[in-house]
Amino acid sequence: MNKEKLLSELQFKAVRSSGAGGQNVNKVSSKVVLSFDLKISTAFSEEEKELLLSKLENKLTKEQVLILSCDEDRSQLRNKDIVIKRFLLIIEGALK
């Protein structure tokens, strides 16, 4: 697994968080949504893709896209870091 190549294939989108948040709740897009398209990824070999497909089948969409989100922090940058770490843990766990 080429970690740098893998991270370059991730797509991020910032959206408004739901729930309580005071005055900034409808103004600040702090929630981060990560999308990873396994089908078009070049960071994995075909064997690794097959393993990921079988281990992550309940987390993938029909189009073989893994979608994770994080709105734990009020900082968009912190949420991005958290969701990347979560993504890497899921991928590394599935490859074992």
Secondary structure as a PSIPRED ss2 file (coil, helix, strand):
# PSIPRED VFORMAT (PSIPRED V4.0)

   1 M C   1.000  0.000  0.000
   2 N C   1.000  0.000  0.000
   3 K H   0.000  1.000  0.000
   4 E H   0.000  1.000  0.000
   5 K H   0.000  1.000  0.000
   6 L H   0.000  1.000  0.000
   7 L H   0.000  1.000  0.000
   8 S H   0.000  1.000  0.000
   9 E C   1.000  0.000  0.000
  10 L C   1.000  0.000  0.000
  11 Q E   0.000  0.000  1.000
  12 F E   0.000  0.000  1.000
  13 K E   0.000  0.000  1.000
  14 A E   0.000  0.000  1.000
  15 V E   0.000  0.000  1.000
  16 R C   1.000  0.000  0.000
  17 S C   1.000  0.000  0.000
  18 S C   1.000  0.000  0.000
  19 G C   1.000  0.000  0.000
  20 A C   1.000  0.000  0.000
  21 G C   1.000  0.000  0.000
  22 G H   0.000  1.000  0.000
  23 Q H   0.000  1.000  0.000
  24 N H   0.000  1.000  0.000
  25 V C   1.000  0.000  0.000
  26 N C   1.000  0.000  0.000
  27 K C   1.000  0.000  0.000
  28 V C   1.000  0.000  0.000
  29 S C   1.000  0.000  0.000
  30 S C   1.000  0.000  0.000
  31 K E   0.000  0.000  1.000
  32 V E   0.000  0.000  1.000
  33 V E   0.000  0.000  1.000
  34 L E   0.000  0.000  1.000
  35 S E   0.000  0.000  1.000
  36 F E   0.000  0.000  1.000
  37 D E   0.000  0.000  1.000
  38 L C   1.000  0.000  0.000
  39 K C   1.000  0.000  0.000
  40 I C   1.000  0.000  0.000
  41 S C   1.000  0.000  0.000
  42 T C   1.000  0.000  0.000
  43 A C   1.000  0.000  0.000
  44 F C   1.000  0.000  0.000
  45 S C   1.000  0.000  0.000
  46 E H   0.000  1.000  0.000
  47 E H   0.000  1.000  0.000
  48 E H   0.000  1.000  0.000
  49 K H   0.000  1.000  0.000
  50 E H   0.000  1.000  0.000
  51 L H   0.000  1.000  0.000
  52 L H   0.000  1.000  0.000
  53 L H   0.000  1.000  0.000
  54 S H   0.000  1.000  0.000
  55 K H   0.000  1.000  0.000
  56 L C   1.000  0.000  0.000
  57 E C   1.000  0.000  0.000
  58 N C   1.000  0.000  0.000
  59 K C   1.000  0.000  0.000
  60 L E   0.000  0.000  1.000
  61 T C   1.000  0.000  0.000
  62 K C   1.000  0.000  0.000
  63 E C   1.000  0.000  0.000
  64 Q C   1.000  0.000  0.000
  65 V E   0.000  0.000  1.000
  66 L E   0.000  0.000  1.000
  67 I E   0.000  0.000  1.000
  68 L E   0.000  0.000  1.000
  69 S E   0.000  0.000  1.000
  70 C E   0.000  0.000  1.000
  71 D C   1.000  0.000  0.000
  72 E C   1.000  0.000  0.000
  73 D C   1.000  0.000  0.000
  74 R C   1.000  0.000  0.000
  75 S C   1.000  0.000  0.000
  76 Q H   0.000  1.000  0.000
  77 L H   0.000  1.000  0.000
  78 R H   0.000  1.000  0.000
  79 N H   0.000  1.000  0.000
  80 K H   0.000  1.000  0.000
  81 D H   0.000  1.000  0.000
  82 I H   0.000  1.000  0.000
  83 V H   0.000  1.000  0.000
  84 I H   0.000  1.000  0.000
  85 K H   0.000  1.000  0.000
  86 R H   0.000  1.000  0.000
  87 F H   0.000  1.000  0.000
  88 L H   0.000  1.000  0.000
  89 L H   0.000  1.000  0.000
  90 I H   0.000  1.000  0.000
  91 I H   0.000  1.000  0.000
  92 E H   0.000  1.000  0.000
  93 G H   0.000  1.000  0.000
  94 A H   0.000  1.000  0.000
  95 L C   1.000  0.000  0.000
  96 K C   1.000  0.000  0.000
